[in-house]
Amino acid sequence: MNKKRAVILCFAATLCMAVIVGVVLYMTSKDKVWDLNENTPKEYRMNQNYFMTSGTLVKCEKGYYVNVADEKLDFSRVYFWDGQSDTYSLICTKANCKHNSMDCAACLPGGMLYSNGYFFYTYVDEDLNRYLYRCDENGTHRTEIMLLNDYQNEGDYSSAVIVNGNHIFVQKQSLDENLDSYILDYNMERIGKDDYCTEVFRTEHQANLEISIEGLNDTNMLYIWYNIKENKTYLYEYSSETKQSRLITTVEGTNNKNTVLTLEYAENNILYTCKSGCYMLSDGNEDNKIKITDNKRNASYVSFDGRYIYVSHTNPTRDKDDVDFVEVYDMEGKFIRKIDMPDSTGDRFKSWCNFGDESRLFATCFSGGPVYVLDKNDENAVWRRIDKE
């Protein structure tokens, strides 16, 4: 009897150990794909809505990263700025590195995102398949996260990605009018489960720029759908908790796909800009809509830094002396001040407002040149030029 009990206990112990090993292996394999640990404060795990940079600027705990495209090569280089110096420096510290290939830790294929202590970027292989990758802040340990588009089996798509906490939102825009365009929500906490991926929205057989992922908060995501047939733009809010979308409002079109240019959160309110101006929906309610300002250029964009609303006005067809500017408003829609954009090499059109966090306003150059910074806390501050080291 004792021998039989010993065999049973030994079997139970072996089974328990196998289960533990299996769980450890599973969790280890999950971590290779995704890191569920909270490596940074929450601010640096969520999407940085206050920037409008297309992967040019991101904020980190110790300063900022600047991603500068190389016009001669098909990649960009990542620099670090500590927030104080007059220069920003490459993140690659390898001796004798020429920084001219993807072997360099500072070189990434295009724009980047920052979340939880990692850079995220997309990579397109020689077969035109598109992938999402991540790497450490020093550019090392490059890891494939997921296949975004299988070109041979799915067709021709452009894929935009936003990382927000443990959610990856993917905008798959068809470049073929015979294919659907859609938005997906990947919950990385649910890898291997049936509800791992949720289809947020789909539009049938409309090519080019009709859908766009916009601002995000802890649980919700804003997106835009331009309906070509109706010539209307629909503004939606999606909840990653309920997996449902609600229609926020509809904006009449003007035969232009850029009828609505930006859609962002401002605490519990929703901001958007269109051809007629910038609007705020209090508590996200269409019935509580106020107009912040007119569209004073051909294009207006909006951002919220946690304190104030910033509306940039850009006129790409203006004369050289017709200066772009940013208007600042409080949460009641009261005008605070106007800020002229910096003069870059004698032509202000070469600089673009990237907005910024609670302390700084940023502008970058279309040519990949210097970064301009303005101290928001000093009303007498002037634009400061930060160059590559």
JOWO-V638250 format. One line per field, one symbol per residue. psi: psi as a letter, one per 30 degrees, with the letter a starting at -180 (. if undefined). Layout:
psi: ???
This chain:
psi: eeeeeeeeeeeeeeeeeeeeeeeeeeeeeefeekjfkjflleegflkiffkjfhgeklkaefbkkkjjkjfflhllkklkkffelflklkfkgkkgkfhglffkffklialllkkgglkklkkkafggkklkllllfgglhkkkelkejjeeffajkkjkkkkjbgkjkkjjjkgkffllklkkjjjffgkflfgekkjekkkkhjlbiflkkbllaeflkklkjjjeefhlkkklkkkfefhllkkelkkklhhkfhekeljlkibglkklkaffaklkjkggkffhkkkelljgafkklklkgfelkkjkjkjfgllefjkllkkklaffgkkelkjklljjhgjfffkkkgbaaffkklklkfggblkkkkjffjfgklkkkklk.
